Amino acid sequence: MKGSEQRGAQRYQGKLPVELASGKGVTRDFSGSGIFFETDRSFTPGQPIEFTLVLEHIDPKRPVRVTCKGEIVRVEKSGQKIGVAAAISSYEFEEVQGEVT
């Protein structure tokens, strides 16, 4: 019998900045369909969420920003931080302003 692991997409570990409507966070791991990040903001399972991932190292001139929408699936308290797992239902890359070279 398999364990309780239900993920279908490969997870990647890494610390990326997460921008929230009223706060910030840092990822612990992520995939194409979900994310786990730590923040000091409180969330509730089932709550919709919108956040922006900041990919700082893709372009040295300006970070690439990915706006994601989804739903909170799990919340874990860990000391002073709150761990938040969210399923991502859609994402959009921010349009980059300026010349294309």
MARROMI-592814 format. One record per atom (N, C-alpha, C): residue in one letter; atom name; x negated, y, z negated. Coordinates in steps of 0.1 Angstrom, whole numbers. Example, Ala and Ser with C-alpha at 12.3 -4.5 7.8 and 13.67 -1.06 7.14 Angstrom:
REM MARROMI-592814
- aa:at:c1:c2:c3
- A:N:-132:-57:-78
- A:CA:-123:-45:-78
- A:C:-132:-33:-78
- S:N:-128:-22:-71
- S:CA:-137:-11:-71
- S:C:-129:0:-79
END
This chain:
REM MARROMI-592814
- aa:at:c1:c2:c3
- M:N:-8:-12:0
- M:CA:0:0:0
- M:C:-9:12:0
- K:N:-5:22:8
- K:CA:-13:35:9
- K:C:-10:43:-3
- G:N:-20:52:-6
- G:CA:-18:62:-17
- G:C:-8:72:-14
- S:N:-8:83:-22
- S:CA:2:93:-20
- S:C:-2:103:-10
- E:N:-13:102:-4
- E:CA:-18:111:6
- E:C:-9:111:18
- Q:N:-3:123:22
- Q:CA:7:124:33
- Q:C:2:132:44
- R:N:-10:137:44
- R:CA:-15:147:54
- R:C:-18:139:67
- G:N:-14:146:78
- G:CA:-16:140:91
- G:C:-28:147:98
- A:N:-30:160:94
- A:CA:-41:167:101
- A:C:-54:167:92
- Q:N:-65:167:99
- Q:CA:-78:167:92
- Q:C:-80:180:84
- R:N:-84:179:72
- R:CA:-87:191:63
- R:C:-101:195:64
- Y:N:-103:208:63
- Y:CA:-117:214:63
- Y:C:-118:222:50
- Q:N:-130:220:44
- Q:CA:-132:227:31
- Q:C:-140:240:35
- G:N:-136:251:28
- G:CA:-143:263:31
- G:C:-136:275:23
- K:N:-144:285:21
- K:CA:-139:297:15
- K:C:-137:308:25
- L:N:-124:311:28
- L:CA:-121:322:37
- L:C:-112:332:29
- P:N:-114:345:32
- P:CA:-105:354:25
- P:C:-90:353:30
- V:N:-81:354:21
- V:CA:-67:353:24
- V:C:-61:367:19
- E:N:-54:373:28
- E:CA:-47:386:25
- E:C:-32:383:24
- L:N:-26:387:12
- L:CA:-12:385:9
- L:C:-5:399:9
- A:N:8:399:9
- A:CA:15:412:9
- A:C:11:420:-4
- S:N:9:413:-15
- S:CA:6:420:-27
- S:C:-5:413:-34
- G:N:-16:411:-27
- G:CA:-28:405:-34
- G:C:-37:398:-24
- K:N:-47:391:-30
- K:CA:-57:384:-21
- K:C:-59:371:-27
- G:N:-65:362:-19
- G:CA:-69:349:-24
- G:C:-81:344:-16
- V:N:-85:332:-19
- V:CA:-96:325:-12
- V:C:-92:311:-9
- T:N:-95:306:3
- T:CA:-91:292:6
- T:C:-100:282:-1
- R:N:-95:271:-4
- R:CA:-103:259:-8
- R:C:-104:249:3
- D:N:-93:247:10
- D:CA:-93:239:22
- D:C:-81:242:31
- F:N:-82:238:43
- F:CA:-72:242:53
- F:C:-72:232:65
- S:N:-61:232:72
- S:CA:-60:224:84
- S:C:-51:232:94
- G:N:-48:226:105
- G:CA:-39:233:115
- G:C:-25:234:110
- S:N:-21:226:100
- S:CA:-7:226:95
- S:C:-6:230:81
- G:N:-17:232:73
- G:CA:-15:236:59
- G:C:-28:242:54
- I:N:-26:248:42
- I:CA:-37:255:35
- I:C:-35:254:20
- F:N:-47:254:13
- F:CA:-47:255:-1
- F:C:-56:266:-5
- F:N:-51:276:-12
- F:CA:-59:288:-16
- F:C:-57:291:-31
- E:N:-66:298:-37
- E:CA:-65:303:-50
- E:C:-63:318:-51
- T:N:-54:322:-60
- T:CA:-51:336:-61
- T:C:-47:339:-76
- D:N:-44:351:-79
- D:CA:-38:354:-92
- D:C:-24:358:-91
- R:N:-18:356:-79
- R:CA:-4:359:-77
- R:C:5:346:-79
- S:N:17:348:-85
- S:CA:25:336:-87
- S:C:34:333:-75
- F:N:36:320:-73
- F:CA:45:316:-62
- F:C:54:304:-67
- T:N:64:301:-60
- T:CA:73:291:-63
- T:C:75:281:-51
- P:N:74:268:-54
- P:CA:76:258:-43
- P:C:89:261:-36
- G:N:89:260:-22
- G:CA:100:263:-14
- G:C:101:277:-9
- Q:N:93:286:-15
- Q:CA:93:300:-12
- Q:C:86:302:2
- P:N:92:310:10
- P:CA:85:314:23
- P:C:73:322:20
- I:N:63:322:28
- I:CA:51:329:26
- I:C:45:334:40
- E:N:40:346:40
- E:CA:32:351:51
- E:C:19:356:46
- F:N:8:352:53
- F:CA:-5:356:48
- F:C:-14:357:60
- T:N:-26:364:59
- T:CA:-35:365:69
- T:C:-49:359:65
- L:N:-54:351:74
- L:CA:-67:345:72
- L:C:-77:354:79
- V:N:-88:357:72
- V:CA:-98:366:78
- V:C:-110:358:81
- L:N:-113:356:94
- L:CA:-124:348:99
- L:C:-136:358:102
- E:N:-144:360:92
- E:CA:-154:370:92
- E:C:-166:367:101
- H:N:-169:355:103
- H:CA:-181:351:110
- H:C:-180:348:124
- I:N:-168:349:130
- I:CA:-166:346:144
- I:C:-172:357:153
- D:N:-169:369:150
- D:CA:-174:380:158
- D:C:-181:390:148
- P:N:-194:392:150
- P:CA:-202:400:141
- P:C:-198:415:141
- K:N:-191:419:151
- K:CA:-186:433:152
- K:C:-173:436:144
- R:N:-164:426:144
- R:CA:-152:427:137
- R:C:-146:413:134
- P:N:-140:412:122
- P:CA:-135:398:119
- P:C:-122:395:127
- V:N:-120:382:129
- V:CA:-108:378:136
- V:C:-98:375:125
- R:N:-86:380:128
- R:CA:-75:378:118
- R:C:-64:370:123
- V:N:-59:360:115
- V:CA:-49:351:119
- V:C:-37:352:109
- T:N:-26:357:114
- T:CA:-14:359:105
- T:C:-6:346:106
- C:N:-3:340:94
- C:CA:4:327:93
- C:C:17:329:85
- K:N:27:321:89
- K:CA:39:320:82
- K:C:41:306:78
- G:N:48:304:67
- G:CA:50:290:62
- G:C:58:289:50
- E:N:56:278:42
- E:CA:64:276:30
- E:C:55:270:20
- I:N:57:275:7
- I:CA:49:270:-4
- I:C:54:255:-7
- V:N:45:246:-8
- V:CA:48:232:-11
- V:C:44:228:-25
- R:N:34:234:-30
- R:CA:29:231:-44
- R:C:22:242:-50
- V:N:23:243:-63
- V:CA:16:254:-71
- V:C:9:247:-83
- E:N:-4:250:-85
- E:CA:-11:244:-96
- E:C:-18:256:-104
- K:N:-17:255:-117
- K:CA:-24:265:-125
- K:C:-37:259:-129
- S:N:-48:267:-127
- S:CA:-61:263:-130
- S:C:-69:274:-137
- G:N:-68:275:-150
- G:CA:-75:286:-157
- G:C:-67:299:-155
- Q:N:-74:309:-151
- Q:CA:-68:322:-148
- Q:C:-63:323:-133
- K:N:-67:313:-125
- K:CA:-63:313:-111
- K:C:-51:304:-109
- I:N:-44:306:-98
- I:CA:-32:298:-94
- I:C:-36:292:-80
- G:N:-35:279:-79
- G:CA:-37:272:-67
- G:C:-24:271:-59
- V:N:-24:274:-46
- V:CA:-12:274:-38
- V:C:-14:266:-26
- A:N:-5:256:-24
- A:CA:-6:248:-12
- A:C:6:252:-3
- A:N:4:255:10
- A:CA:14:259:18
- A:C:14:252:32
- A:N:26:248:37
- A:CA:27:243:50
- A:C:28:254:60
- I:N:20:254:70
- I:CA:20:265:80
- I:C:30:261:91
- S:N:40:270:94
- S:CA:49:267:105
- S:C:46:275:117
- S:N:39:286:116
- S:CA:35:294:128
- S:C:23:303:125
- Y:N:15:306:135
- Y:CA:4:315:133
- Y:C:2:323:146
- E:N:-4:335:144
- E:CA:-7:344:155
- E:C:-20:351:153
- F:N:-28:351:163
- F:CA:-41:358:163
- F:C:-38:373:165
- E:N:-44:381:156
- E:CA:-42:396:158
- E:C:-49:401:171
- E:N:-42:409:178
- E:CA:-47:415:190
- E:C:-59:424:187
- V:N:-70:422:194
- V:CA:-82:430:192
- V:C:-81:442:200
- Q:N:-82:454:194
- Q:CA:-82:466:202
- Q:C:-96:470:207
- G:N:-97:476:219
- G:CA:-110:480:224
- G:C:-113:473:237
- E:N:-125:476:242
- E:CA:-129:470:255
- E:C:-132:455:254
- V:N:-130:449:265
- V:CA:-134:435:266
- V:C:-147:435:274
- T:N:-157:428:268
- T:CA:-170:428:274
- T:C:-174:414:278
END
